[in-house]
Amino acid sequence: MYEPLQDPAAIDAVKLFFTDLVTTADPEEQLPHLRPQVEDFLFEALTHSGMLSTQNQLRGFLWGLTVAGALTPEQGHELSRRLDAGRQAGWL
C-alpha cells in the first residue's frame, strides 16, 4: 500500500510542481478543466506517493498539453524533467 507524503520538503516540492504546471499551461486561466484535473493528480501524489502509474499518467498529461499547444515543447520537456527528478527525490 502506498503511503501519504510525510516530509514537509517533499510536500512543498510536489505542490510547487503542480502550481507551476497550472500557471505555465494556463497563465490566463482560460482552460476551466485544467485546474480540477491537476488537483486530482496533486491529491494522488500527496496521498499515494511512489505510484508509478501516477507518474506515467502525468507524463502523458504533460505531452497532451504540449501537443494541444498549452505548453511549448521546451516547457513540456522541463516539466517532464522535473517529474523525473521528483520520482528520484521520492515525492512521486
Secondary structure as UniProt FT lines:
FT   HELIX           8..25
FT   TURN            27..28
FT   TURN            32..33
FT   HELIX           34..47
FT   TURN            49..50
FT   HELIX           52..68
FT   HELIX           73..89
//
